[in-house]
Amino acid sequence: MTDRPPLDVLLVGASETLDQVERALDGVDDAATVQSVPAPDGIADHDPDIAVVCHDADAGIEGTSQLSMVRLRLPDVPVVVIANDPGTDFVSEAFDTGAADVMSLPPEVRIDEDMPVAADRRLRYAAGKGGEFASDSELLDSLMEYLPHQVFIKDDRGRIAEASSIAAEEYGLTREQMIGLTDQELFSPEYARDLWAEESEIMETEDPVINRTEHYTDEAGSDRWINVTKAPRYDSDDTVVGIIGTAVDVSDQKRQEQMVNALHAASRDLMSAQSREEIAEIVVDIADDIPDLPVVQVLLVADDGVEPVCTGETANSSAVFDAQRSWCQHAFETGDSQFIHLPSNDAAPVVRTETEIEDVSEFEPHVVTIPLGDHGVLGFGATGDSLDEFGIDLADVLAANVETALSRMTHEEALRAREQELARQNERLEEFAGIVSHDIRNPLSIAKGYLPQTEVDDESKDEIRHSLDRMERLTDELLTLAKKGQVVGETTPVSLDAVARSAWQEVSTPGVSLEVVSGDAQIEADRDRLVELLANLFTNSVEHGSGPTDSPVVITVGTTPTGFFVEDDGPGIPETERAKVFEQGYTNSDTGTGFGLYIVRTLAEAHGWSVSVDDAALSDTGARFEIDTTDR
């Protein structure tokens, strides 16, 4: 150590930290002389190489104040601040105040025991008395030799002035062999011209290129991608003399992106498949076409668990999966992916779930079984080495797409089954409607036609006519119910006013009037079914709302915040009866069939609406039916 230049250190202040500095220097630097003063006021007569102050908030020592006072009295002396557990704001503040260096000490660190050599080196460096970590050329050489990126420095003619070891290895050269080369010697003529044009523009505009991905084809014909950053390089006069840049090979990431995109593109075919078997075949084709995907086997649910439907064509793919069939079944039953490592000796397979593996690459699975919800399992197997992490990621993506396709298939099959069932129901309803319309209605019409010729008294004729009328109405309502059983047709916005008046034409009765106060309100509905619904409500008011001849019944149709209403000013419906009025067959009238309000409810529900009954709101008596169309 005696060959080092002398170092005169002045410790300003009284603290345990500064005492540690003195002990550290005494132990490692015999060329250092340490003096201490208790406060900045006593330093005027000193001329040290460097001064040291302390910052310790817990002890009430404010380092920036000490720094300012020392610099005021010794303006030409560098000052180092040693701070006990400061924040980042203090470090920047101390440098702004003029500190030559700031050493931050965690609470558990002692300078004299944990870092005496480092402290001595930093004090000498701040004082300009040695302590350099390395020369500029040594630092540059270290950077170029060990930084794991391609780094290059070029002159204003595009010649390489310096390159990192990684950059040289990329072209099979040494760093020394790279010196003086241009892109013409490293790339194709076309790509080299593009690079020179880009770098000339950087030098001219002084605008850097940051994190841009470039693509080229190497000598072997392989696609390569690099992420580059380039900036102008200046001399001491701030004149542009070339460029400096870095390049990171991102070819693997780009290829993986292409694989994922190709997988998603191929998976679109899954959505157009017409059967589960076709889905399985498409899955195997996808795995065969994408190199990074392992060989695949598709197992779908069957009576006795999951059974293989389709397997990739490789030399030993069947053998890979046959031995692990039970793990496919286990994955299906538990819903957990299974990772299976097959030892090279005759030891038993090692099986883990995804949550039990921290690092897939260290576990080295040879088979992975991924459940497909309630549909089955995808098995992926390595035919050589174990599966890599990217291959497993691709398998997960494919499995998710397959599960979606199978769920779509299940949903569409359920819809088809429902449509077929509805078609059968409609056929039966059409058959029933035909029977009612022809085999019942026609004889009724004949009976009514012959009634006047019947040789019975008038009272008996009235009773027969009343019964025939009731049977005819019952037949009409049965036909309405039969039509309701069919799916509601297309809905469109219809005028409530127009529909109400159309329905009234079917019901209009002397002594009963209709008022529509809906304005231009529109209802989203199947128009014909809405006419039937209103006609049945009007009929109910006519039959049950008729009062004395001097008090005609008024039926009002209007809108509510949630739909529309039909109200009359007749006698109303007792509160105890309201829960029953929509039930099939309920009536409290000798002339009623018990189907009218039941039809109203079923037609409303067919639209996705609800219907309720209450006291009239526009008169002292009467019934008010409200249809809530927001339930749709």
Secondary structure, 3 states (H helix, E strand, C coil): CCCCCCEEEEEECCCHHHHHHHHHHHHHCCCEEEEEECCHHHCCCCCCCEEEEEEEHHHCECHHHHHHHHHHHCCCCCEEEEEECCCHHHHHHHHHHCCCEEEEECCCCCHHHHCHHHHHHHHHHHHCCCCCCCCHHHHHHHHHHHCCCEEEEEECCCCEEEECHHHHHHCCCCHHHHCCCCHHHHCCHHHHHHHHHHHHHHHHHCCCEEEEEEEEECCCCCEEEEEEEEEEEECCCCCEEEEEEEEEECHHHHHHHHHHHHHHHHHHHHHHCCCHHHHHHHHHHHHHHCCCCCEEEEEEEECCEEEEEEECCCCCHHHHHHCCHHHHHHHHHHCCCEEEECCCCCCCCEEEEHHHCCCHHHHCCCEEEEECCCCEEEEEECCCCCCCHHHHHHHHHHHHHHHHHHHHHHHHHHHHHHHHHHHHHHHHHHHHHHHHHHHHHHHHHHHHHHHHHCCCCHHHHHHHHHHHHHHHHHHHHHHHHHHHCCCCCCCEEEEHHHHHHHHHHHHCCCCEEEEECCCCCEEEECHHHHHHHHHHHHHHHHHHHCCCCCCCEEEEEEEECCEEEEEECCCCCCHHHCCCCCCCCCCCCCCCCCCHHHHHHHHHHHCCCEEEEEECCCCCCCEEEEEEHHHC
